[in-house]
């Protein structure tokens, strides 16, 4: 419904989006849902529901027996763009303790399970100092344990970004020992002891700023029916999908996709996809 949010304050718009989230994903919403989610008064929650009906008059019907508004057969989102990926990410965040249930918009959490994710011990003070160094464009002296050496050593790094490989958190930084931009695992920073000014610019980190397109396709050893289902799994069009990733994170992306080993090393049913090509498509400074 074009123009549904015209002239609304941000807080009001958020609550109307919440109403629509509950209508779309859970079939209904009531006044107490709004009160619990946003901490507003009873009159304000009632006003929000009335406003929603004014802006989207065909979307909700009041169910007297259930004492809540339910989605009508003519329901069409006008404040929310439903996204299954965002819903599932919220579900996963609640299940893994990243998001408190009270902070989620999902009222009725479906049973959920997933593979265990190892907890990485990132020290609070380490992260705070790294963030300060990024914010102030400073170098930070850290005690870092690399697997290439038997014992930790002190070194100066100039951080400029945070990265995540799917399991572990990294800081992307210029290393003054190796004179190169590298990834440092935050969990392996064992100490910090000083800041100093830095002349290093994030624009000089070529691998971080370059964007690589990975083009994938179903494994050629699969049957045509199997290829079609893999294409659906990965949202492919015409049997291909393109995934963009920073060049610095290319290795992690290939590993998560199972493309870090030769395609012939595993059966097609396990490999599922192959890499057709990759191309540097440009730069993204931040």
N, C-alpha and C positions, 0 to 999 in steps of 0.2 A: 504494500500500500504506500505509494509515493507520498513523501511529506509527512509521514506519521509522527516523526520526532521534531518537526519544525517548532522552534520557540520553546523547547523544553530545557529545563536546567539539567545538568549532568546527573545529579542524584536521582531526580525523578525519572529520567530516561533509563538509568540503571535498574530501578525498581520495576519499570514497565517491561524491560527486557527479561527480568527475573520471572515476572508473571507469565510471560510468553514461553520462557524456558520450561516452567512447570507444566503449562498447558500442552506444549508440544511433546516433551519427553515423558511426562508422568500422567498426562490426561486431565489434570486439574490442579487448582490452587485455591487457597482460602486466605482470609485476613491474617490468621495467626502465622501462616508461612512467611508473610512479608514482615511481620513484627519480629519473628525470631531471626530472620536473615539479616535485617538491617537495623533493628533496635529502634524502630519508629513507634509512634503512639498509635493507639487504636483508631482515632479519627484520621490520622494520616494514611494508615493502611486502607481504610475504607475509601478515602479520597483517591488513592492510587487505583483501586479497582474500578471506581466510577470513571476515572479518567481513561483507563484502558478500554472500557466499554464504549466510551465516547469516540476514541480514536480508532477502535477496531470493533464496531458494533456487531459484526457477524461471527466473531471468533469464539465467544464464550457464552455458555448458558448456565444459569444458576440452578443447581440441583438441590432442591429443598431437603430431600431425605439425607443426602450426604453433607449438606450445609457447606457446599463449596462450588466454585465455578468449574465447569468441565468444558473441554474443547468441543466445539460444535462440528458437525459434518462438513461445514463450509470453511473450517479453520484455514487461514493462510497467514504465515508469519509476516509481520510488518515491522517489528522492532528487533527481531533476532534473525540471524542467518544460521539455521541449524547446521551443525557440523559434527558428524559422527566421530571424527578424529578427536575433536576437543572434548566431547563427552567422555570418550574412552580414556583420554589422558587424565581427565579429572577423576574418573573412577580409579585408575591406576595410582594416582597421587594419594588418594585417600587410603587405598589398600596398603600402600607401602609406607604410610606415615608421613609423607611429604606435606600433605594438606590435612588439617583437622576436619572431621566430619561436619562440624558446625560452620566451617568456612566454605564448604562445598554447596553448590546449588542443587545437588542431587539429594532428594529426600529419602527415597527408597533404594538403597544401594543393593544391586543384585549380587548374589554370591560371586566372588572373584578369586582367582588364584593365578599365580604366575611363577616362573622360575625364580629362585632366591637370587638377590643381588647383593654381593659382598659389600659390607659397610666400610667405606674408606675413611680412615681416621684423619680428617683435615682439622688441624688445630685452629680454633677461633682466632687467636691472636695472629697466627700466620696469615690467614685470609684477610684480616683487617689491615695488616701492614702491606700486603700485596695490593689490595684495593687502593690504599693511600698512595702507594708508589705509582700506580696507573693513573690515578686522578691528578697527582701533582707532577707527573712526568719526571720521576726521580728514580735513581738506582737504589737497590736494596741489597745489603750484604746478607747472604743466607748460608747456613750450614746444610749442605745437600748430600744425601746418600745416593750415589749412582751405582747401578749394578756393574758398571765397567771398572769400578775400583773397590778395594776391600774395605775401606773406611771412609766416612764422610769427610768432606773438605769444605772450607769456607770459600765463597766466591761471590763476586758482584754480578748481579743481574739487573737488567732494565726492563721491567714488565710492561706490557702494553695491552694484553687481552687475556681473557679466561676461555679455556676450551674444555670440551667434554667428549670423550670417545665412546660413550655408551655405558661405561663402567666406572671410569676414573676422571677426576677433575685435574686439569693441567693449568699452568700459567705459561703463556707464550711470552718469551723474553729474550733480549740480547744477552748473551753470556760473554763477559769480559775475559774469561779464561780461554774459551774456544774461539772467540771473536766471530760468533755466528748467532743467528736467531735459532732458538731451540724450544722444545717443550719440556717443562719441568713438572713432575707430579707434585701436587700440593702436599700429599701425604708423606712425601720423602723429604720435605723441608723440616729439618730437625731443630733449627734455631735461627734467629735473626738478631742482628746487633747494631746496625747503623743504616742511615739514609745519606744520600748525597745527590747533588744535582746531576742531571744526565743530559747529554746532547744527542742521544739516540732518538730517532724518529720512527714511529710505527710505519711510516710510508716506505721505509727502506727494507721492511720485511716482505720481500717479493713473494715468498711462498704463502704467507698469510693473506696477502692482498690479491693474489691471482685466484680466479675462480675456474674450476675444472668441471666440465660436463662429462659424466660417465653415462654412456648409452648402453642399456642392457636389453637382452631379448631372451625368450625361453630357450632352454638347452635344446640344441638340434636333435638330440637323441630321444626326446620325448615324442609321444604320439601326438597327433593333431588335437585330439580331445584334451590331452594333458597340457599342451601348449596354451590352449584357450583358457584353461583354469588358472595357469600361472600368469597369463596376461591380465586376468581379472585381479589376481592377488596383488599385482604391482601397479595396477592402474595403467596398463599399457594401451597405446593406440597404434593400430596397424602392427601389432606384435613388437613394439618398442617402447621404452620409457627412458627419459633423461633425468638424471639426478645431478644436481649441482652441489659442489662442495669446495671449500677452500683447499688449495693445493697442499697446505700444511696438514690438513686432516684427511688427505686422500688415502693414506695407508689404513687409517682407522675405518674409513668408509668401506674400503675393499674387504677388510677383515670381517666387518659386520655382515656384509652381503655374501660372504663365502667366496669371494673372488680373489683372495690372496694366494690361492694355489691353482695349479693348472686344472682346466675344466675336466680333463680326462682322468684326474686323480680319484674322482668319485663317480658313482653311478649317476646317470641323468636324473633319476628320481630324488636323489639327495642334493645334487648340485643345483638343479632347477633352472638357474639362469646363467648366462655367460656374458662377458663384456664384449660388445661389438667394437667400440672405439671410445677414445677419450680425447677431449679437446680443451685447450685453454681458451675461455671465451671472453676474458676481460679482467679488470681489476675492480676491487671493492675496498676502498680505504675506510675501514671500520664497517 
